[in-house]
Amino acid sequence: MMNTEELARLTVIKGAIDGVYTAKQAARKLDMSVRWVKHLKKAVREQ
């Protein structure tokens, strides 16, 4: 089961995958690097 922080992160990453956010916007929302956002996008796509 995911906690609320993980669920919020997943929602933003899925938004970035769907084109709602750019990687840069998602990185700002999640307070992480663009590179890490790209890594998470790839991981979510693979699952």
C-alpha positions as CSV (number, residue, x, y, z in Angstrom):
1,M,0.0,0.0,0.0
2,M,1.3,3.5,-0.9
3,N,1.3,6.4,1.5
4,T,-0.1,9.8,0.4
5,E,3.3,11.2,-0.5
6,E,4.0,8.2,-2.8
7,L,0.6,8.5,-4.4
8,A,1.1,12.2,-5.0
9,R,4.5,11.5,-6.6
10,L,3.0,8.8,-8.8
11,T,0.2,11.2,-9.9
12,V,2.6,13.9,-11.0
13,I,4.9,11.3,-12.8
14,K,1.9,9.9,-14.7
15,G,0.9,13.5,-15.6
16,A,4.4,14.0,-17.0
17,I,4.1,10.8,-19.0
18,D,0.7,11.9,-20.4
19,G,2.0,15.4,-21.3
20,V,0.2,17.3,-18.6
21,Y,3.5,18.4,-17.1
22,T,6.9,18.8,-18.7
23,A,9.8,17.0,-16.9
24,K,10.9,20.4,-15.6
25,Q,7.5,21.2,-14.2
26,A,7.2,17.8,-12.6
27,A,10.7,18.2,-11.1
28,R,9.7,21.5,-9.6
29,K,6.4,20.1,-8.2
30,L,8.3,17.1,-6.7
31,D,11.4,19.1,-5.6
32,M,13.7,16.8,-7.5
33,S,16.0,16.9,-10.5
34,V,14.8,16.6,-14.1
35,R,17.1,13.7,-14.5
36,W,15.4,11.8,-11.6
37,V,12.0,12.6,-13.0
38,K,13.0,11.1,-16.3
39,H,14.3,8.0,-14.4
40,L,10.9,7.7,-12.6
41,K,9.0,8.1,-15.8
42,K,10.9,5.2,-17.4
43,A,10.4,3.0,-14.3
44,V,6.6,3.7,-14.3
45,R,6.3,3.0,-18.0
46,E,8.1,-0.3,-17.6
47,Q,5.7,-1.4,-14.9
